[in-house]
């Protein structure tokens, strides 16, 4: 009887261990398409990757936290975004927990621009 109880207990534990919750993922990339409740993103190529990752569809719900925009409609094709998302029900689909529009503050010049002196104009008499 004791062996049966231990066996049942181990089976129950194995069920809980195999049901790992969906893991959130950070997706950085460029917006390719904007719809009312979804965006398509071309993820950045990770260092050392042999090939570019496939485009991903990210659904955006009303409860999704937005940073840098007040609605998905404000995103434009070509915008750079960082998305925290969990896997969706379809392949290459994700459900966004947050969407952040990244901007020029992330852009760094390799060399500072030199300012040219302003041209002086002398009036002719």
matplotlib code that plots the C-alpha trace (Angstrom):
import matplotlib.pyplot as plt

x = [0.0, 2.9, 4.4, 1.2, 0.9, 4.5, 4.0, 0.8, 2.6, 5.5, 3.1, 1.3, 4.6, 5.8, 2.6, 3.2, 6.9, 6.2, 3.6, 6.1, 4.5, 5.1, 8.3, 8.3, 10.8, 12.2, 11.9, 13.8, 13.3, 11.7, 8.0, 7.0, 3.2, 0.7, -2.9, -5.5, -4.5, -1.2, 2.2, 4.5, 8.2, 11.4, 13.5, 17.1, 19.7, 21.4, 25.2, 26.5, 23.3, 23.7, 20.6, 18.0, 15.0, 11.6, 9.2, 6.9, 3.3, 2.7, -0.9, -1.5, -4.3, -5.9, -4.0, -0.6, 1.7, 2.8, 5.9, 6.7, 3.2, -0.3, -1.8, -0.6, -1.9, 0.9, 3.6, 4.9, 6.6, 10.3, 10.0, 12.3, 10.5, 11.3, 8.5, 8.1, 5.8, 4.7, 4.2, 0.8, -1.3, 0.0, 3.6, 5.7, 2.9, 3.3, 1.1, 2.6, 2.9, 4.6, 5.7, 8.3, 9.1, 12.8, 14.2, 17.2, 18.3, 19.7, 21.6, 25.3, 27.6, 31.0, 32.6, 31.1, 30.1, 32.2, 30.4, 31.3, 31.8, 28.8, 29.3, 29.7, 28.0, 29.4, 27.1, 28.2, 28.2]
y = [0.0, 2.3, 1.7, 2.6, 5.9, 6.8, 5.9, 8.0, 10.9, 10.8, 10.7, 13.8, 15.6, 14.7, 16.2, 19.5, 19.6, 19.1, 21.9, 24.7, 28.1, 30.0, 31.9, 35.6, 36.6, 40.0, 40.6, 43.6, 44.6, 46.7, 47.1, 45.7, 46.0, 47.6, 46.5, 47.5, 44.8, 43.4, 44.3, 42.3, 42.6, 41.6, 40.6, 41.9, 39.3, 38.0, 38.0, 34.7, 33.7, 31.8, 33.3, 36.0, 35.0, 34.7, 37.7, 37.4, 38.5, 40.1, 40.6, 43.7, 43.6, 46.6, 45.7, 45.7, 48.3, 50.8, 53.1, 55.9, 55.7, 55.8, 53.3, 50.8, 53.0, 55.5, 52.9, 53.3, 50.9, 51.1, 52.0, 50.1, 48.4, 46.2, 43.8, 41.6, 38.7, 35.2, 32.6, 32.7, 29.9, 30.0, 29.4, 32.6, 34.4, 36.2, 38.0, 41.3, 42.2, 45.4, 47.3, 50.0, 52.4, 52.9, 56.1, 58.2, 58.1, 54.6, 56.0, 56.8, 58.5, 56.8, 60.2, 63.5, 65.8, 68.9, 72.1, 74.2, 77.9, 80.0, 81.9, 85.6, 87.8, 91.3, 93.8, 95.3, 99.0]
z = [0.0, 0.8, -2.6, -4.3, -2.4, -3.2, -6.9, -7.1, -5.4, -7.9, -10.8, -9.5, -9.0, -12.5, -14.0, -12.1, -13.1, -16.8, -16.9, -16.9, -17.3, -20.6, -20.4, -21.3, -24.0, -25.0, -28.7, -30.1, -33.7, -36.4, -37.0, -40.4, -40.1, -37.7, -37.3, -34.7, -32.2, -33.5, -34.9, -37.1, -36.1, -37.8, -34.8, -34.7, -35.7, -32.5, -32.4, -33.7, -35.4, -38.6, -40.2, -39.6, -37.4, -38.9, -38.6, -35.6, -35.0, -31.6, -30.4, -28.3, -25.8, -24.0, -20.9, -22.7, -21.2, -23.9, -23.5, -26.0, -27.6, -26.2, -28.7, -31.2, -34.0, -33.3, -34.3, -37.8, -40.2, -39.5, -35.8, -33.5, -30.5, -27.5, -26.7, -23.6, -24.6, -24.0, -26.7, -28.5, -29.7, -33.3, -34.5, -34.4, -32.6, -29.2, -26.7, -25.6, -21.9, -22.9, -26.0, -25.9, -28.7, -28.7, -30.2, -31.0, -27.4, -28.1, -31.1, -30.5, -32.9, -33.3, -33.6, -32.5, -35.2, -35.7, -35.9, -38.9, -38.2, -39.2, -42.4, -42.0, -44.5, -45.1, -46.6, -49.9, -50.3]

ax = plt.figure().add_subplot(projection="3d")
ax.plot(x, y, z, "-o")
ax.set_aspect("equal")
plt.show()
